[in-house]
């Protein structure tokens, strides 16, 4: 009967050590998971901003597409690229002499 108390103390110590190690491992993993969660949240915000920018760009392109189908756009391009003017339009050229 003399060995029983020592065996109980050793068993309690061993179980306590194992539980302490499990708690340590869980705490370390919890910290690393929290860091990963923060990184993923930042990445999610960045991706959401990109999505919002692309949606705005899509709207801008749709508006530009509508504008390119107008007569005003065709006139602007004809003036800029081809140098065309209306029949009754007068063009004044700047004087380069100074």
Order of alpha helices (4+ residues) and beta strands (2+ residues): alpha-alpha
